[in-house]
């Protein structure tokens, strides 16, 4: 039974290893192709919108050569990178925006952003070598900006949009990834960082996502596997029950933490709602809480109502697991996270499903053998324990 327990724990360990492996290999800007004639001293993968920034900086002259790379929201959309000399948001940004022209060529232009108005024209920094190109599903902006001599850090803003109309970029989406695409660039040290507000919110969202993925998305399915399959093995009784209770209790406790962080994020995000994710979350938490309290009303094994309680317990339990897994995927959409995290979770769920399928076959074989043994004659008569 110990070996079986280790086998069931494998998906959780593999899931965590996958997360660690993906995190350690997250940087990809150094492998980006910018053309043989474009070489930059530093690059950094930006935390949102699958974007990266490449730059070389001469502090003495203030010349900043940059290359910004990002996939547009739609193939005929636009990408933008900007420096904000007055703040950390979009308002006041001096932007470089690129999109495809009617003749199919790519072009980048300079824009000043005042509030929600985007005005094409000269910006606060002298700009030269402005160019743009598109290939491999991404757009690239190249430029050299003249900064004040001695500048060491700048506030950056980057963005992608879905469409262009009458030669003007149309508004971008208001997803978290779009709203938090701001930060600082340390031109000397070669590092980027998020603005403090965005960093704090991102950390809370990551905590919320991890807690819910581990609890509703991993621990509860593992606990259900313990309950459904281990009790078939007589040597696992009553160990299967305690394993089941332990997994479900820890899963619910961690899920409560995920629910609490979700409520906190909701209170900080006035006007932003993710209806599907929210409604599934409410249903999931309500049913899980009902399931927990129903344990205190569980009839004895020989009670006449135990059969009905078992039906209720199984139906609600499978509903909670189904909603939990569905909401993990909804959460991935809300976070607009890199596709690799979705792949990692799919792998973990597939491993759990494969284990469940294997154990389903094994338990059916055991049940059929027991039924066959019970029906065999015992010393020429029917087995005394058969009915």
Order of alpha helices (4+ residues) and beta strands (2+ residues): alpha-beta-beta-beta-beta-beta-beta-beta-beta-beta-beta-beta-beta-alpha-beta-beta-alpha-alpha-alpha-alpha-alpha-alpha-beta-beta
